[in-house]
Amino acid sequence: MKSKLLKLIALGATGTRLLALLAIGVVSASVVAAPVIYSQPENSVTGSASQSGVPATSYDDFTFANGATITDVHWHGAFSPGAQASQITAFTIQFWNTVAGVPGTAASAPQTFAGNAGQSNPHGCIGGLTCFDYSLDLTTSFHATAGTRYWVSIVPTFGFPPQWFWESGSGGNGVSFIEILGTRATQPFDLAFDLTGTPDGAVVPEPATIALLGIGLAGLGFARRRTLN
């Protein structure tokens, strides 16, 4: 009787460890961050004014050779001197079509997010200013058609003065755009941002891992019954 009881306890412990490992494996396989599908890294050279209080809107363009669905936007920006503690109350992100080589008609509805987009990682940039990292998950993903040039605008809800700048970047076509106080102009530099999402044609993992977990648990239970018997 004692031997059978010890065997049962050992089997239960083994089963628990197997369940834990199986659960960890399923979670690891299921929770996979969306890949970066477009990147213009920050270069700390300059910046472009963009904020509701001016008003000013900055844009930068991107193109996907094979198309993609964008789910997240990441970017870098800086405040004017002495304003690092100022609070941004929201950010608005919007995608635009290209008309005559510049941002034209809206390609998506504007998406406004309360808060400061996770403002973090203060670091030196742009002639001694302090830059920050920002990131948002889009409420509604945006599908970019293959070979089509789009623009993205990022505008904080933020009074003036002081001022906020979208930091410059590299790796694009060396062109961005600004609309400030009613004047529209092309700028000879990229802005810093990354897009994450899913390229067209990519294999997206199905939520079948839950079913596989159920099958695994059923098999484990069956094996335990056979061992005990």
C-alpha positions in Angstrom: 0.0 0.0 0.0 2.8 2.4 0.9 4.6 1.6 -2.3 1.6 2.3 -4.4 1.0 5.6 -2.5 4.6 6.7 -3.2 4.2 5.8 -6.8 1.0 7.8 -7.0 2.7 10.9 -5.5 5.7 10.6 -7.8 3.5 10.2 -10.8 1.5 13.2 -9.7 4.6 15.3 -9.4 5.8 14.2 -12.8 2.5 15.0 -14.3 2.5 18.4 -12.8 6.0 19.1 -14.2 4.9 17.9 -17.6 1.8 20.1 -17.5 3.9 23.1 -16.6 6.4 22.5 -19.4 3.6 22.0 -21.8 1.8 25.2 -20.8 5.1 27.2 -21.0 5.7 25.8 -24.5 2.2 26.7 -25.6 2.4 30.2 -24.2 5.8 30.7 -25.8 4.6 29.6 -29.2 1.4 31.7 -29.0 2.8 35.0 -27.7 5.0 36.2 -30.6 5.7 39.9 -31.0 4.9 41.3 -34.4 8.1 41.8 -36.4 9.4 45.2 -37.5 8.5 45.5 -41.2 9.8 49.0 -41.9 12.5 50.9 -40.1 14.1 54.4 -40.2 16.4 54.5 -37.1 17.0 57.8 -35.3 20.1 59.7 -36.2 19.9 62.8 -33.8 20.7 65.3 -36.6 17.6 67.5 -36.5 13.8 67.3 -36.0 10.5 68.4 -37.4 7.9 70.4 -35.5 4.7 68.5 -34.9 2.0 69.4 -32.3 -1.6 70.6 -32.0 -0.7 73.8 -30.2 1.2 75.4 -33.1 -0.5 73.9 -35.2 2.0 71.8 -37.1 1.9 68.3 -38.6 4.9 66.4 -39.8 4.7 63.4 -42.2 7.1 60.8 -43.6 6.6 58.3 -46.4 7.0 54.6 -46.8 6.4 51.9 -49.4 6.1 48.1 -49.2 7.2 46.2 -52.2 4.8 43.3 -51.4 2.3 45.0 -49.2 1.8 44.6 -45.4 -0.7 45.1 -42.5 0.6 47.6 -40.0 -0.4 47.0 -36.3 2.0 49.2 -34.3 3.9 52.4 -34.8 7.1 53.4 -32.9 9.0 56.7 -33.1 11.4 59.2 -31.4 10.9 62.8 -30.4 12.3 65.7 -28.4 11.1 68.7 -26.5 12.5 72.2 -26.8 15.1 73.1 -24.1 13.8 73.1 -20.6 10.5 71.4 -21.5 11.3 67.8 -20.8 8.9 67.6 -17.9 6.0 68.9 -20.0 3.1 66.5 -20.4 1.7 65.3 -23.7 -1.9 64.4 -23.2 -2.5 62.4 -26.4 -1.1 61.4 -29.8 -2.9 61.2 -33.1 -1.7 58.9 -35.9 -3.0 58.9 -39.4 -2.0 57.4 -42.8 -2.2 59.4 -46.0 -2.2 58.8 -49.8 0.3 60.5 -52.0 -1.0 63.2 -54.3 1.4 65.0 -56.6 4.3 63.6 -54.6 3.2 64.9 -51.2 0.6 63.9 -48.5 -2.8 64.3 -50.0 -6.1 62.5 -49.2 -6.6 60.5 -46.1 -5.8 56.8 -46.4 -7.2 56.1 -43.0 -9.2 57.7 -40.2 -7.2 59.5 -37.5 -6.6 57.4 -34.4 -6.1 59.4 -31.2 -4.7 57.7 -28.1 -4.8 59.3 -24.6 -1.6 59.6 -22.7 2.0 60.1 -23.9 2.5 56.8 -25.9 4.7 55.3 -23.3 7.3 58.1 -23.4 10.5 56.4 -22.1 14.2 56.0 -22.5 15.4 59.6 -22.2 18.7 60.0 -24.2 20.7 62.8 -25.6 20.1 63.9 -29.2 19.7 66.9 -31.6 22.3 69.3 -30.3 22.0 68.5 -26.6 18.2 68.0 -26.4 16.7 65.0 -24.7 14.9 62.5 -27.0 12.4 59.9 -25.9 11.0 56.7 -27.4 7.3 56.3 -28.1 5.2 53.4 -29.1 1.5 52.7 -29.8 -0.6 49.7 -30.9 -3.1 50.8 -33.5 -6.8 50.4 -32.6 -7.4 49.6 -36.3 -4.6 48.1 -38.3 -3.7 49.7 -41.6 -3.2 47.6 -44.8 -0.6 49.1 -47.2 -1.0 48.0 -50.8 2.1 46.7 -52.5 4.1 49.3 -54.4 2.0 52.2 -53.1 3.7 55.3 -51.4 1.9 56.3 -48.2 2.6 58.9 -45.5 2.2 58.6 -41.8 1.6 61.7 -39.6 2.3 61.7 -35.8 0.9 64.7 -33.8 0.9 65.1 -30.0 -1.8 67.0 -28.2 0.5 69.6 -26.7 0.3 73.3 -26.1 2.7 75.9 -27.5 5.1 77.0 -26.1 7.1 74.8 -25.4 7.7 72.7 -28.6 7.9 69.1 -29.5 9.9 67.7 -32.5 9.7 64.4 -34.3 13.4 63.4 -34.5 15.1 62.8 -37.8 16.1 59.4 -39.0 17.8 57.5 -41.7 17.2 54.6 -44.2 14.3 56.2 -46.1 14.4 58.3 -49.3 15.7 61.4 -47.6 12.3 63.2 -47.8 9.7 64.2 -45.2 7.0 66.8 -45.2 5.6 69.5 -42.8 2.5 71.6 -42.7 2.9 74.5 -40.2 0.7 77.5 -39.7 -1.0 76.8 -43.1 2.3 76.5 -45.0 3.2 73.1 -46.6 6.8 72.2 -47.4 9.1 69.3 -48.3 12.0 68.6 -46.0 15.3 67.1 -47.1 15.6 64.5 -44.3 13.9 61.3 -43.0 12.1 61.1 -39.7 12.7 58.3 -37.2 10.0 55.7 -37.0 9.4 51.9 -37.1 6.3 50.0 -38.3 5.5 46.5 -37.0 2.9 44.1 -38.4 2.6 41.3 -40.9 3.9 41.3 -44.5 1.4 40.1 -47.1 1.8 36.4 -47.7 3.4 35.7 -44.2 2.2 32.6 -42.4 0.2 33.7 -39.3 0.1 31.1 -36.4 -3.4 29.8 -35.9 -4.9 29.6 -32.4 -4.9 25.8 -32.7 -2.3 25.6 -29.9 -5.2 25.6 -27.5 -6.6 22.5 -29.2 -3.2 20.9 -29.1 -2.9 21.6 -25.4 -6.3 19.9 -24.8 -5.1 16.8 -26.8 -1.9 16.7 -24.8 -3.7 16.9 -21.5 -6.1 14.2 -22.5 -3.2 12.0 -23.5 -1.4 12.6 -20.3 -4.5 11.8 -18.3 -4.9 8.6 -20.2 -1.3 7.6 -19.6 -1.7 8.2 -15.9 -4.8 6.0 -15.7 -3.0 3.2 -17.6 0.1 3.4 -15.2 -2.0 3.4 -12.1 -4.0 0.4 -13.3 
